[in-house]
């Protein structure tokens, strides 16, 4: 994988000559590097095609792309952030912003004007994805929300009603019980941060980080809801996770047709609705608790490195604007890669889907994205989730309680 490179500032290396059509030499171009994760051929194609859109809109800028797999990207980003050596345009996942925001440059209204950005063009709540402590550190290219996916065939076989858009947690339990048989469970618990936390957050109406960006894992309402979640295993509605290596346990079990329900993000809707196991998939919003249904808006986007200055920063802002322009967002949506943050481009995502699943996916998205709020974050969030991974296995197998796990994490990582 190519290493992450800095955006040169104030040196001759930041420009390069370009041949003009009349045989002379055009004015020097400002060089800008865009770093992005890309794990396969399809992702690489999206990066290159999007880069071509940026180049067409900015002929005075020489854009270079650099990619690494998801895991390698953030490993290298950590090293480069420590040395103040990031690419001028750095891609950022909203759930990791709390770790890297100091390496990015806050975006002012003047910056957005240079980039040609209209905040109102983005879907509601999208700008919260790359905001921290009241400051905007980037612009989202996609948005996501957590949903409950279900197996329509399983529910039909057991005469269990399909979930409605207004279902409650009592309905959720009834559905899990109705779909549970001797051969399979009605639900699969998660291991990923929001694959397991989404239901406790929705049920309690409380985030595990408060609005002051402080870890709040022992909030009584959240603890109670998390204990309810763990009890799904004890009550026989879900199997325990065999080991910490099964990081995608719930999602994998659902996609293989082994269970009837699981929680995952909208980003996997296309693959679930066209699953290789051959079952008919359905999806809907998280159930409603006593306080409604609290859902979080998630996603990823692009920021400007704090070490990017002068003419390079202005050029990077123009690249940033092009990366989230209508042309780029239309391409993202039409490719079906993910759900775009730009409202005007979102209908194209559904048009990219097979006609047989299009309406079901759209209805599920409409429900999942209603009343979502921005995620509260804290600088220790990554460490907290690394702590959860092995300990969740112990919770699911009954070796420790959910309360004990949350109390220990709060004591270790909270202030």
N, C-alpha and C positions, 0 to 999 in steps of 0.2 A: 504494500500500500504506500502511496505517496505521503510523505510527511506533510504536516500542516505548515504553510509558509506565511511569513509576515507580509503585510502590504508595505512595500518600501515607501519611505517618506523623505522628501527633500533631497533625493539623490538622482543622478542620471539614470540609475537602473530602473526608475519608475516609468520611463518613457521608452518608446521604440519607434523607429521610422517606419512608414508604410508607403508603399508605392501607389502613386495616384494613377488614375485612368489615362491621364494625358502624357504619361511617361516620365513626369517629374516626381518629386517626393512631396507627399502631403505633410501637413503639420504633424508634429509628434503626438502620439497617442499616450494617454495616461493608462498605466497598467494597474489593473485591479484583479485580485484573486478572490474567488468564491469557493469556500469549503462546504462540503455537503456529505452526508452519509448516503451510501448507495450499496445495497447488499446483493444485487443481482443484475442480470441483463436488462430487465424492465426498468429498474431504478436508474441504471446508468443511462439508458435511452432518454428517460425523462430529464435528467440533468443536462444532457447535451442538447436536446431539443429546446429546453428552456433557455439555455445559454445562447442559442442562436437567436431567440426572440430578443434577449437583452442586447446582443450585438447589433441586431438590425435597428433597434431603437436608439442605440448609442454608438454611432460610427466613429466617434472620437475617443472611444475607450477600448483598450485591449483587454478583454476578459479572459482569464484563465480559470479553469475549474479543477478542483482537487477533491477526490472522494476517498472514503474508507468505509469499511463495514460499520454497522451501528456500534458495536462494542469497541472496536479499534478507534473509531472517531472520537468518542468521549475520553478514552484513555489518553490519546494524543492531545486532545483539547486541554485536559488537565495539566499536562506537562507544559504546553505552550502558554497557557494562561498564567502559570507560575512565573514564566520568564517574560511576560508581556510581549509575546511573539505570536499574535493571532493574525489570520488573514483579515483583510479589510472588511470583507463581507463574510460573516461567520454564521452558519446555520445553528439554530438553537431549539431544543425541545422545551416546551413550557414547564414541564415537571422538573427540569434540571436548571432552570434559570437561577434559582436561589443559590446554586453553587458557583455560577459563572458570571453573575450580573456585574461584578466589579471589574471584569475584564472587557465589558462592553460599554459603549458610550450612550448615555441617555439621549433620547431624541426629542428635540424641541419642536415647537410649531414651525419655526423657521426651517429646521431640517426637513420636516414633512413637506413644506412648500417647495424646497429644492428637489425633493424626490417626486413631487407631483402627486402627493397622497391626500385623499379626502377621507377623513376618519369615518364619515357617515356612510361610506360605501361598503364598510365591513359589517358582517352580521353581528347582531347584538351580543355583547360580551366578548367578542373576539380579541379586542385590544387588551383585555385583562390577561390573556395567555402569556404575553411577554412583558408584563408590568410587574414591578416589585417596589414596595414601599412608596407607592404613589407616582413612580416614574416609569415612563415607557422606554424599554430597552430594545425593542424590535417590533417587526410587523409580521403577523401570522400569514402563512400561506394556506394552512388548512385548519379545520376545526373538528372536534370530536366530542362525543358524549358516550357515557356508558349505557348499555341496554341489557335487558334480559332476552337472550335468544332461547327459542324453544323448538322442539321437534314435533311438528304437526302430526306426523305418522304415529308417534308414541301416544300423543294425547288422544288421537282418534281410536287407537287400539284399546285404550283403557277407559273410553267414554268420559274423558276429562275435558271440561270446557277450556277453550283457548283463552289466554289472558286478554283483558280489555285494556283500553287506554287509561281507564280510571281505576284499575285494580288496586287493592290494598295489600298490606302484608298478611292479613288473614287469608286473602285470596291466593297469595303466593304460596303459603304453607299448604292450603287445600290442593293447589295444583301439583305441588311436589309430592304430596301424599297420594293423590289420585294416580299419578304417573309411575310411582314406585311399585315395582313388581319383584318377584323372586329373582328375576334375571337381571334387573338393572335398577338404578336409583333415579329418583325424580330430579336430582340436582347434583351439580359438581362444584365443590368449593374451589376458590381460587388461591393462587400463591402470589400473583403480581399485586402491586400496591393498590390499584383501584379495582382489579378483578375481585379482591376480597373486601376492600373497604367501601365500595360503592353502596352496597346494601346497608351496612351500619350507618353510613352518612345519611342516606335517604331516610332511614327509619328514625334516626334520632334528630335529624334536622341540624346536626352539629358537625363541623369539620374538625379533624384531629389537630389542626393548627388554628389558633384564634386570629381575630382580625388585627392583632398587634404583631403578627408573624412569630408567635411564641408556640412552642409545642404544647398541645393540650390533650394528650392521650388519655388522661385520667378524668376527663370531664365525665361526670356521672351518667349523663344521657348517652354519651358515646360508648362508655364501658358497657352499659346495659344492652345497647343494640349489638355491640360486638359479641357479647356473651350469647345473645339470641342466635347470632350467626353461627357460632361454634357449636351450639346445641343441635343444629341441623344434622351434624354427624352423629351425635349421641342418640338422636331420635330416629336414626336409621334412614334419613332422607338423602344422605350423601355419604360417600365412602371417605375414610381418611386418606390423606396423601401419603404414598409409600415412602418418599424420601425428598430431601431438599433439592435433589437434581431434577425433580419433576416441576420445573419452574412454570410451565404452561399447563399444569394438570387439568384445570377446569375446562380450558379452551380445547385442549386436545381430546379430552373425553367427549365433549359435545360434538366436535367436528367428526369424530369417528363413529358417532351414532350410538355411543355406549350409555349416555344419560339423556334425560329429557330436557334439562334446562341448564344454562350457565350464564354468567355475566361476562361481557367483554365490550370493547369499544366499537363505535360505528366504523372504525377503520377496517374491521374484518367482515363487514356485512357482505360484501361481494363474494368473498371466498366461502362464507357459511351458506349463503343462499344458492351457491353452485357447488356444494360439497361433493367430494368423490364418493362418499358413502352412499349417496343416492337418496337421502331422505328429504322431505319437504320441510324447509326451515321457516320459522316465523320469528318476529322480534317485536318488542314494545318497550315502553319507558320503564324506569324503575318503579316499583310499587310505592303507594302513598302511605305515610305514617300519620301519626296524630297531628304533626305539623305540616302536612303536605308531603311532597317528595323533593328533597334537596338533591339536585344534580349539579355536577361541575362541568364547565366547558374546558376542554383540553385541546392541545394542538401543538404545532411547531411553526417556526418562522425564521426570520433572518434579522441579524443585528449588525451594528458597525463596531468594529474593535476599538477599544479605547486608545490603542497605540497607532491608530490610523488618523493622520492629521493633514492639515493643509489642503492642497489641490487633490490629493488622493482621497481624502475624506469626502469632499464634494462629489468626486467621481463615483465613490462608493455609494453615496446617497442616491445618485441617479440609477446605479445598478439596482439598488434596493427597490426603488420605485418601479423599475421594469420587471423585477422578479415577482411583484404582486400586482402587476398591471392586468388589465382585462385580457389581453392576448395570452399572457402566461397562465392566468387563472382559468381561462377557457380551455387551454390545452390540458392543464391538470385535471379539470373536471371531465373533459371528453375522453381522457385516457382511462378514467375510472380508478386512478391511483389512490386518490383520497378526496374528501369533501372540501371544496375550496372555501376560503374565508370571505371572499368577495361575494356579496349577495347576488349580484347580477349574473355570476357564472354558475351558481349552484344548480339551476335546472339542467344544465348540460351533464352533470354527474348522473342524474337519473336516466337521461336519454342514452347514456353509454351502457346501461344495463339491459339484459335480455328483457323483452317485453313481458315475459311470463312472471318475472319477479319485480318489475319496475314499480308498480303501484304499492306492493307490500313493503318494499324498502322505503319508499317515500313516506308512506304513512307512519312507519316506525321512526324515521328520522324526525318527522314533524312533531311527534310526541316526545321523543327523547330530548330534543333541543328546546322544548318549552320550559321557561322558568329556570334555565341554568344560570349559575353564577360562577365568578372567577375563583380559582383555587387559591386558598391562603397557603403561603409557603414559608419555609424557614431554612436557614443555611445548613442545618444538620439533617435535612430530609433524606438525602441519599444514604447516609449512615444508618438512619432509623430503618429504612427499608431493607438494607443489608442485614440488619439485626433480625428483622421479622422473618426472613426466609427460612432459616433452620428452625426457629422457634415456633413458627406456625405448624410445622409437622408435629411438634410435641403437643401443641394445643389440640390438633385434630385427632391425635392418637390417645389423648387423655392423660398425657404425662405431666402437663401443666395446664393451668386454667388461662383463659383469655385475659382475665383480670391481672393475673400474675405477669403475663407477658407485657401488657400495656404499662403496668406499674414499673416494671424493671426498665423498660425502654424510656419512660418518662424520667426515672431517676438517673439513668446513664446519660441521656442526651438533652434533657430539659434543663433550664436554668433554675 
